[in-house]
Amino acid sequence: MTSLSDRARRIAGGRRETWLVPLLVVLGLLYPWYEETLQSLPLIGDFVPSTESMVVMIALTMMAVGALLAAVMSAFILRLDPVVSLVAVRCR
């Protein structure tokens, strides 16, 4: 049985991908609580989106990534060049 400090040391010493995704998920879940603090910063305060705008941006980003993945996967399934597949999806 490993201790909690051993687990933390192993995660911190491991690859960046092992802790980057959970960190981003936690930051995303906590965004509504630290949004006001970010807006009070003098340099970036005017550019911090509200929670409602952030939800819309995330949804549109997920749809764009999904369309891109669908185009690339269809190119591999049909054994086409991925660029040709992206152009075909864009022309529809």
C-alpha positions in Angstrom: 0.0 0.0 0.0 1.5 3.3 -1.1 1.1 6.5 0.9 -0.6 9.6 -0.4 2.7 11.4 -0.7 4.2 8.6 -2.8 1.3 8.8 -5.2 1.6 12.6 -5.4 5.3 12.3 -6.0 4.7 9.7 -8.8 2.1 11.9 -10.5 4.3 15.0 -10.3 7.3 13.1 -11.6 5.4 11.4 -14.3 4.4 12.7 -17.7 2.7 16.0 -18.1 -0.4 14.5 -19.7 -1.2 12.5 -16.5 -2.0 15.6 -14.5 -2.7 18.2 -17.1 -6.2 17.0 -18.1 -7.5 16.6 -14.5 -6.1 20.0 -13.7 -7.9 21.7 -16.6 -11.2 19.9 -15.7 -10.9 21.2 -12.1 -10.1 24.7 -13.3 -13.1 24.6 -15.7 -15.4 23.4 -12.9 -14.2 26.2 -10.6 -14.4 28.9 -13.2 -17.7 30.5 -12.0 -16.1 31.1 -8.6 -12.9 32.8 -9.7 -14.3 34.6 -12.7 -14.9 37.8 -10.7 -11.4 37.7 -9.4 -10.0 37.5 -13.0 -12.2 40.5 -14.0 -10.6 42.7 -11.4 -7.1 42.2 -12.9 -6.1 45.4 -14.7 -4.6 43.9 -17.8 -7.0 41.1 -18.8 -10.1 42.0 -16.8 -12.0 43.4 -19.8 -11.3 40.2 -21.9 -12.5 37.6 -19.4 -15.8 36.0 -20.7 -18.8 35.5 -18.5 -19.8 32.0 -17.5 -22.6 32.0 -20.1 -20.3 33.0 -22.9 -17.7 30.4 -21.8 -20.4 27.6 -22.0 -21.3 28.7 -25.6 -17.6 28.8 -26.6 -17.0 25.3 -25.1 -20.0 23.9 -26.9 -18.9 25.4 -30.3 -15.4 24.2 -29.8 -16.6 20.7 -29.0 -18.7 20.7 -32.2 -15.8 21.9 -34.3 -13.5 19.3 -32.9 -16.1 16.6 -33.5 -16.5 17.7 -37.1 -12.8 17.6 -37.6 -12.4 14.2 -36.1 -15.3 12.9 -38.2 -13.7 14.2 -41.3 -10.3 12.7 -40.5 -11.8 9.3 -39.4 -13.9 9.2 -42.6 -10.7 9.9 -44.6 -8.9 7.0 -42.9 -11.9 4.7 -43.4 -12.2 5.5 -47.0 -8.4 5.6 -47.4 -8.5 9.2 -48.7 -6.1 12.1 -48.1 -7.3 13.9 -44.9 -7.1 17.3 -46.6 -9.4 16.0 -49.4 -11.8 14.8 -46.8 -11.8 18.2 -45.0 -12.5 20.0 -48.2 -15.4 17.6 -49.0 -16.9 18.2 -45.6 -16.6 21.9 -45.9 -18.2 21.9 -49.4 -21.4 20.2 -48.2 
